[in-house]
């Protein structure tokens, strides 16, 4: 039996997702999670600063987030490639 998580539990879990390593061994750092106009604004800024090729987006599950469900909006993470 799967227990449904509360929104605070889901957000606490999301706070633990800080980085990822892709199939090429490149490290990516999470910079933003959300959607709507704020997402678009942050995405444009990160692309301007880091370049389109060094910014990725990942759609994540927005079920349970009433504001996203009502607006039928998607939720995303913005990842920026780590540079040394």
N, CA, C and O atoms as a GROMACS GRO file, in nm:
protein
  336
    1UNK      N    1   0.083  -0.118   0.000
    1UNK     CA    2   0.000   0.000   0.000
    1UNK      C    3   0.088   0.126   0.000
    1UNK      O    4   0.180   0.136   0.082
    2UNK      N    5   0.063   0.218  -0.089
    2UNK     CA    6   0.140   0.340  -0.100
    2UNK      C    7   0.071   0.452  -0.023
    2UNK      O    8  -0.048   0.478  -0.043
    3UNK      N    9   0.146   0.516   0.065
    3UNK     CA   10   0.091   0.625   0.143
    3UNK      C   11   0.111   0.756   0.067
    3UNK      O   12   0.220   0.784   0.018
    4UNK      N   13   0.004   0.836   0.058
    4UNK     CA   14   0.012   0.964  -0.012
    4UNK      C   15   0.085   1.064   0.076
    4UNK      O   16   0.054   1.078   0.195
    5UNK      N   17   0.183   1.134   0.018
    5UNK     CA   18   0.260   1.233   0.093
    5UNK      C   19   0.188   1.366   0.092
    5UNK      O   20   0.117   1.401  -0.002
    6UNK      N   21   0.208   1.441   0.200
    6UNK     CA   22   0.153   1.576   0.208
    6UNK      C   23   0.242   1.670   0.127
    6UNK      O   24   0.356   1.636   0.096
    7UNK      N   25   0.190   1.787   0.095
    7UNK     CA   26   0.268   1.886   0.020
    7UNK      C   27   0.396   1.924   0.096
    7UNK      O   28   0.502   1.930   0.036
    8UNK      N   29   0.388   1.951   0.228
    8UNK     CA   30   0.514   1.980   0.298
    8UNK      C   31   0.615   1.865   0.290
    8UNK      O   32   0.736   1.890   0.280
    9UNK      N   33   0.568   1.742   0.293
    9UNK     CA   34   0.659   1.628   0.280
    9UNK      C   35   0.723   1.624   0.141
    9UNK      O   36   0.842   1.596   0.127
   10UNK      N   37   0.643   1.651   0.040
   10UNK     CA   38   0.696   1.653  -0.098
   10UNK      C   39   0.798   1.765  -0.114
   10UNK      O   40   0.902   1.746  -0.176
   11UNK      N   41   0.768   1.882  -0.057
   11UNK     CA   42   0.862   1.995  -0.066
   11UNK      C   43   0.990   1.966   0.012
   11UNK      O   44   1.099   2.002  -0.033
   12UNK      N   45   0.979   1.902   0.128
   12UNK     CA   46   1.099   1.864   0.203
   12UNK      C   47   1.185   1.768   0.122
   12UNK      O   48   1.307   1.778   0.122
   13UNK      N   49   1.119   1.674   0.053
   13UNK     CA   50   1.191   1.579  -0.032
   13UNK      C   51   1.258   1.652  -0.148
   13UNK      O   52   1.372   1.621  -0.184
   14UNK      N   53   1.188   1.748  -0.208
   14UNK     CA   54   1.244   1.826  -0.319
   14UNK      C   55   1.366   1.905  -0.274
   14UNK      O   56   1.461   1.922  -0.350
   15UNK      N   57   1.364   1.954  -0.151
   15UNK     CA   58   1.477   2.030  -0.098
   15UNK      C   59   1.605   1.946  -0.092
   15UNK      O   60   1.715   2.000  -0.088
   16UNK      N   61   1.589   1.814  -0.090
   16UNK     CA   62   1.705   1.725  -0.085
   16UNK      C   63   1.768   1.703  -0.223
   16UNK      O   64   1.881   1.656  -0.233
   17UNK      N   65   1.693   1.736  -0.329
   17UNK     CA   66   1.744   1.721  -0.465
   17UNK      C   67   1.824   1.846  -0.498
   17UNK      O   68   1.768   1.952  -0.526
   18UNK      N   69   1.955   1.833  -0.495
   18UNK     CA   70   2.042   1.950  -0.515
   18UNK      C   71   2.126   1.943  -0.642
   18UNK      O   72   2.160   2.045  -0.700
   19UNK      N   73   2.158   1.821  -0.685
   19UNK     CA   74   2.243   1.805  -0.802
   19UNK      C   75   2.216   1.671  -0.867
   19UNK      O   76   2.153   1.582  -0.810
   20UNK      N   77   2.267   1.659  -0.990
   20UNK     CA   78   2.259   1.532  -1.063
   20UNK      C   79   2.383   1.520  -1.149
   20UNK      O   80   2.450   1.620  -1.178
   21UNK      N   81   2.414   1.399  -1.190
   21UNK     CA   82   2.524   1.373  -1.281
   21UNK      C   83   2.465   1.303  -1.402
   21UNK      O   84   2.397   1.201  -1.388
   22UNK      N   85   2.490   1.357  -1.522
   22UNK     CA   86   2.431   1.298  -1.643
   22UNK      C   87   2.511   1.179  -1.692
   22UNK      O   88   2.611   1.140  -1.631
   23UNK      N   89   2.468   1.121  -1.803
   23UNK     CA   90   2.529   1.000  -1.859
   23UNK      C   91   2.673   1.023  -1.906
   23UNK      O   92   2.746   0.927  -1.931
   24UNK      N   93   2.714   1.150  -1.919
   24UNK     CA   94   2.851   1.183  -1.961
   24UNK      C   95   2.940   1.220  -1.842
   24UNK      O   96   3.055   1.258  -1.860
   25UNK      N   97   2.885   1.208  -1.722
   25UNK     CA   98   2.961   1.240  -1.603
   25UNK      C   99   2.964   1.389  -1.569
   25UNK      O  100   3.042   1.432  -1.484
   26UNK      N  101   2.878   1.467  -1.635
   26UNK     CA  102   2.874   1.611  -1.611
   26UNK      C  103   2.780   1.639  -1.493
   26UNK      O  104   2.669   1.586  -1.487
   27UNK      N  105   2.826   1.722  -1.401
   27UNK     CA  106   2.748   1.756  -1.283
   27UNK      C  107   2.661   1.877  -1.312
   27UNK      O  108   2.707   1.977  -1.366
   28UNK      N  109   2.532   1.866  -1.274
   28UNK     CA  110   2.434   1.973  -1.289
   28UNK      C  111   2.383   2.012  -1.151
   28UNK      O  112   2.361   1.925  -1.067
   29UNK      N  113   2.362   2.142  -1.129
   29UNK     CA  114   2.316   2.192  -1.001
   29UNK      C  115   2.174   2.249  -1.018
   29UNK      O  116   2.148   2.326  -1.110
   30UNK      N  117   2.083   2.208  -0.927
   30UNK     CA  118   1.945   2.259  -0.934
   30UNK      C  119   1.944   2.403  -0.886
   30UNK      O  120   1.998   2.436  -0.780
   31UNK      N  121   1.881   2.489  -0.966
   31UNK     CA  122   1.874   2.630  -0.933
   31UNK      C  123   1.733   2.678  -0.900
   31UNK      O  124   1.716   2.778  -0.831
   32UNK      N  125   1.632   2.607  -0.949
   32UNK     CA  126   1.494   2.654  -0.933
   32UNK      C  127   1.399   2.538  -0.948
   32UNK      O  128   1.426   2.443  -1.022
   33UNK      N  129   1.287   2.545  -0.876
   33UNK     CA  130   1.177   2.451  -0.897
   33UNK      C  131   1.047   2.530  -0.887
   33UNK      O  132   1.027   2.607  -0.794
   34UNK      N  133   0.959   2.509  -0.983
   34UNK     CA  134   0.831   2.580  -0.986
   34UNK      C  135   0.777   2.584  -1.127
   34UNK      O  136   0.809   2.500  -1.211
   35UNK      N  137   0.693   2.683  -1.152
   35UNK     CA  138   0.632   2.693  -1.284
   35UNK      C  139   0.578   2.832  -1.310
   35UNK      O  140   0.605   2.926  -1.236
   36UNK      N  141   0.502   2.843  -1.417
   36UNK     CA  142   0.437   2.968  -1.451
   36UNK      C  143   0.534   3.077  -1.493
   36UNK      O  144   0.642   3.050  -1.544
   37UNK      N  145   0.491   3.201  -1.469
   37UNK     CA  146   0.569   3.317  -1.510
   37UNK      C  147   0.704   3.324  -1.438
   37UNK      O  148   0.804   3.365  -1.496
   38UNK      N  149   0.706   3.284  -1.311
   38UNK     CA  150   0.833   3.284  -1.238
   38UNK      C  151   0.933   3.189  -1.304
   38UNK      O  152   1.051   3.222  -1.318
   39UNK      N  153   0.886   3.072  -1.343
   39UNK     CA  154   0.973   2.976  -1.411
   39UNK      C  155   1.030   3.036  -1.539
   39UNK      O  156   1.151   3.029  -1.563
   40UNK      N  157   0.945   3.095  -1.620
   40UNK     CA  158   0.990   3.154  -1.747
   40UNK      C  159   1.094   3.262  -1.721
   40UNK      O  160   1.196   3.269  -1.791
   41UNK      N  161   1.071   3.346  -1.621
   41UNK     CA  162   1.164   3.453  -1.587
   41UNK      C  163   1.300   3.397  -1.546
   41UNK      O  164   1.404   3.441  -1.596
   42UNK      N  165   1.300   3.299  -1.454
   42UNK     CA  166   1.425   3.240  -1.409
   42UNK      C  167   1.496   3.167  -1.523
   42UNK      O  168   1.619   3.176  -1.535
   43UNK      N  169   1.422   3.097  -1.605
   43UNK     CA  170   1.482   3.025  -1.717
   43UNK      C  171   1.553   3.122  -1.812
   43UNK      O  172   1.666   3.096  -1.852
   44UNK      N  173   1.488   3.231  -1.847
   44UNK     CA  174   1.550   3.330  -1.936
   44UNK      C  175   1.677   3.388  -1.875
   44UNK      O  176   1.777   3.407  -1.944
   45UNK      N  177   1.673   3.415  -1.745
   45UNK     CA  178   1.791   3.472  -1.679
   45UNK      C  179   1.907   3.374  -1.676
   45UNK      O  180   2.021   3.411  -1.705
   46UNK      N  181   1.878   3.248  -1.641
   46UNK     CA  182   1.986   3.149  -1.639
   46UNK      C  183   2.043   3.124  -1.778
   46UNK      O  184   2.164   3.106  -1.792
   47UNK      N  185   1.959   3.124  -1.880
   47UNK     CA  186   2.009   3.106  -2.016
   47UNK      C  187   2.095   3.223  -2.060
   47UNK      O  188   2.196   3.205  -2.128
   48UNK      N  189   2.056   3.343  -2.020
   48UNK     CA  190   2.134   3.462  -2.056
   48UNK      C  191   2.271   3.460  -1.988
   48UNK      O  192   2.372   3.495  -2.049
   49UNK      N  193   2.274   3.419  -1.862
   49UNK     CA  194   2.399   3.420  -1.787
   49UNK      C  195   2.490   3.303  -1.825
   49UNK      O  196   2.611   3.321  -1.843
   50UNK      N  197   2.432   3.183  -1.837
   50UNK     CA  198   2.513   3.062  -1.855
   50UNK      C  199   2.516   3.009  -1.999
   50UNK      O  200   2.601   2.926  -2.031
   51UNK      N  201   2.426   3.055  -2.084
   51UNK     CA  202   2.416   3.004  -2.220
   51UNK      C  203   2.314   2.891  -2.227
   51UNK      O  204   2.301   2.811  -2.134
   52UNK      N  205   2.244   2.885  -2.338
   52UNK     CA  206   2.137   2.786  -2.356
   52UNK      C  207   2.188   2.644  -2.338
   52UNK      O  208   2.119   2.560  -2.281
   53UNK      N  209   2.309   2.616  -2.387
   53UNK     CA  210   2.363   2.480  -2.383
   53UNK      C  211   2.397   2.433  -2.242
   53UNK      O  212   2.413   2.313  -2.218
   54UNK      N  213   2.409   2.526  -2.147
   54UNK     CA  214   2.445   2.491  -2.010
   54UNK      C  215   2.328   2.497  -1.913
   54UNK      O  216   2.346   2.496  -1.791
   55UNK      N  217   2.207   2.505  -1.968
   55UNK     CA  218   2.086   2.509  -1.885
   55UNK      C  219   1.990   2.402  -1.935
   55UNK      O  220   1.962   2.394  -2.055
   56UNK      N  221   1.938   2.321  -1.844
   56UNK     CA  222   1.840   2.218  -1.878
   56UNK      C  223   1.715   2.238  -1.793
   56UNK      O  224   1.721   2.292  -1.682
   57UNK      N  225   1.603   2.192  -1.846
   57UNK     CA  226   1.481   2.190  -1.766
   57UNK      C  227   1.432   2.046  -1.757
   57UNK      O  228   1.455   1.965  -1.846
   58UNK      N  229   1.365   2.018  -1.647
   58UNK     CA  230   1.310   1.884  -1.623
   58UNK      C  231   1.169   1.901  -1.567
   58UNK      O  232   1.150   1.965  -1.464
   59UNK      N  233   1.072   1.844  -1.635
   59UNK     CA  234   0.935   1.849  -1.583
   59UNK      C  235   0.922   1.750  -1.467
   59UNK      O  236   0.969   1.637  -1.474
   60UNK      N  237   0.856   1.796  -1.360
   60UNK     CA  238   0.834   1.710  -1.245
   60UNK      C  239   0.685   1.701  -1.215
   60UNK      O  240   0.606   1.780  -1.266
   61UNK      N  241   0.649   1.606  -1.132
   61UNK     CA  242   0.509   1.579  -1.099
   61UNK      C  243   0.451   1.691  -1.014
   61UNK      O  244   0.502   1.720  -0.906
   62UNK      N  245   0.346   1.754  -1.062
   62UNK     CA  246   0.282   1.864  -0.988
   62UNK      C  247   0.152   1.820  -0.920
   62UNK      O  248   0.080   1.904  -0.864
   63UNK      N  249   0.120   1.691  -0.926
   63UNK     CA  250  -0.003   1.645  -0.862
   63UNK      C  251  -0.001   1.675  -0.713
   63UNK      O  252   0.100   1.654  -0.645
   64UNK      N  253  -0.112   1.724  -0.664
   64UNK     CA  254  -0.124   1.757  -0.523
   64UNK      C  255  -0.100   1.904  -0.495
   64UNK      O  256  -0.137   1.954  -0.389
   65UNK      N  257  -0.038   1.974  -0.589
   65UNK     CA  258  -0.017   2.118  -0.574
   65UNK      C  259  -0.137   2.188  -0.636
   65UNK      O  260  -0.145   2.205  -0.758
   66UNK      N  261  -0.229   2.228  -0.551
   66UNK     CA  262  -0.358   2.282  -0.597
   66UNK      C  263  -0.342   2.396  -0.697
   66UNK      O  264  -0.414   2.402  -0.797
   67UNK      N  265  -0.248   2.488  -0.672
   67UNK     CA  266  -0.232   2.602  -0.763
   67UNK      C  267  -0.193   2.557  -0.903
   67UNK      O  268  -0.236   2.616  -1.002
   68UNK      N  269  -0.112   2.452  -0.912
   68UNK     CA  270  -0.072   2.400  -1.043
   68UNK      C  271  -0.186   2.322  -1.108
   68UNK      O  272  -0.206   2.329  -1.229
   69UNK      N  273  -0.260   2.247  -1.027
   69UNK     CA  274  -0.372   2.169  -1.081
   69UNK      C  275  -0.483   2.259  -1.133
   69UNK      O  276  -0.537   2.235  -1.241
   70UNK      N  277  -0.518   2.362  -1.057
   70UNK     CA  278  -0.625   2.454  -1.099
   70UNK      C  279  -0.586   2.526  -1.228
   70UNK      O  280  -0.666   2.538  -1.320
   71UNK      N  281  -0.463   2.573  -1.234
   71UNK     CA  282  -0.416   2.645  -1.351
   71UNK      C  283  -0.371   2.555  -1.464
   71UNK      O  284  -0.332   2.603  -1.571
   72UNK      N  285  -0.376   2.422  -1.440
   72UNK     CA  286  -0.330   2.324  -1.539
   72UNK      C  287  -0.188   2.356  -1.587
   72UNK      O  288  -0.155   2.342  -1.705
   73UNK      N  289  -0.106   2.399  -1.491
   73UNK     CA  290   0.032   2.433  -1.521
   73UNK      C  291   0.123   2.316  -1.488
   73UNK      O  292   0.091   2.231  -1.406
   74UNK      N  293   0.236   2.315  -1.553
   74UNK     CA  294   0.337   2.214  -1.528
   74UNK      C  295   0.439   2.271  -1.430
   74UNK      O  296   0.452   2.392  -1.414
   75UNK      N  297   0.511   2.181  -1.366
   75UNK     CA  298   0.612   2.218  -1.269
   75UNK      C  299   0.747   2.170  -1.321
   75UNK      O  300   0.757   2.060  -1.376
   76UNK      N  301   0.851   2.252  -1.304
   76UNK     CA  302   0.982   2.220  -1.361
   76UNK      C  303   1.094   2.244  -1.261
   76UNK      O  304   1.081   2.319  -1.164
   77UNK      N  305   1.206   2.177  -1.288
   77UNK     CA  306   1.334   2.208  -1.225
   77UNK      C  307   1.421   2.274  -1.332
   77UNK      O  308   1.415   2.236  -1.449
   78UNK      N  309   1.500   2.370  -1.291
   78UNK     CA  310   1.601   2.428  -1.379
   78UNK      C  311   1.737   2.380  -1.326
   78UNK      O  312   1.770   2.397  -1.209
   79UNK      N  313   1.814   2.321  -1.418
   79UNK     CA  314   1.948   2.272  -1.386
   79UNK      C  315   2.050   2.354  -1.463
   79UNK      O  316   2.029   2.387  -1.580
   80UNK      N  317   2.161   2.387  -1.397
   80UNK     CA  318   2.271   2.458  -1.462
   80UNK      C  319   2.396   2.372  -1.453
   80UNK      O  320   2.430   2.318  -1.347
   81UNK      N  321   2.465   2.359  -1.567
   81UNK     CA  322   2.586   2.279  -1.572
   81UNK      C  323   2.693   2.343  -1.485
   81UNK      O  324   2.717   2.464  -1.493
   82UNK      N  325   2.757   2.261  -1.401
   82UNK     CA  326   2.863   2.311  -1.317
   82UNK      C  327   2.988   2.337  -1.401
   82UNK      O  328   3.030   2.252  -1.480
   83UNK      N  329   3.045   2.453  -1.381
   83UNK     CA  330   3.171   2.486  -1.449
   83UNK      C  331   3.276   2.504  -1.342
   83UNK      O  332   3.248   2.550  -1.231
   84UNK      N  333   3.397   2.468  -1.377
   84UNK     CA  334   3.506   2.476  -1.277
   84UNK      C  335   3.594   2.594  -1.300
   84UNK      O  336   3.689   2.616  -1.225
   0.00000   0.00000   0.00000
